[in-house]
Amino acid sequence: MDKVRVLIADDHALVREGLRRLLELDERIEVVGEAGDGQGAINLARKYRPDVILMDVNMPGTDGVAATQVIKKEMPETDIIALTVYEDEQVVEMVKAGVSAYVLKDVGPDELTSTIFKVREGNVIIHPRVAGQVAKELVRQNRRRDEMKLTKRERDVLELLVKGYSNKEVAAALFISEKTVKNHLTSIFRKLEVKDRTQAVIYALKNKVVKTE
C-alpha cells in the first residue's frame, strides 16, 4: 500500500516540527514538506502534489483560505485538512474553499491520523465544536442570498414598511393596489423566512437590507 503523502503548512516552526514528528510515527504516512505561509504551501503543493495538506487557517500574507482556494482549483484531487487553535470565524470560508476536514489543533494524535485516512476515503470531517457554527453560518448566508433575490419593487415595499407605512399607504406611495402590496409582502416574508411585517422590519433593520435615511 502506498504511503499517504502529507504536506504541513503552519506559520509556527514548533507546530510544524511537532506535527511532523507525530505523523512520522505512522509508517503509512510520509511528510513530503513544510511551509510557513500560504504561498509556500501553494508552491510546495505544485512541486510535490501531496495527497493531503494540513493547512493552518491563519497565516501571514496568503492565509489558509486563499491558499486552499488556489490549491483546490489546481489540484482538486488533493485533500486539505484545516487546522486552527480555536473555533475560527473563517471556518465556513475554509469549508466553502473545499477543505475535506476542519479540526482543532488540540486534537489527539490518533484522531488526527484517523482524519487523514478518512478524508482519503472521501469522508468530510468537521470537529463537533465548530459543526454548529458551520450550520448556523450557512443558514445565515443562504438567507442573505435570498435577500439579494428581492426585486426592486419588493425592496421599495420593504423600505416603506420600515418607515411605518400601512398597506394602504404603501399602495398610494407606489401607485399600486393593496392586493399587489399584499402579494409583495407574501414574497418578501418567504424570501426572508419571516412570519409577519414586524419580523420583516426587524430583520431589515438588523441586517441593513434597505436604506433607512
Order of alpha helices (4+ residues) and beta strands (2+ residues): beta-alpha-beta-alpha-beta-alpha-beta-alpha-beta-alpha-beta-alpha-alpha-alpha-alpha-alpha
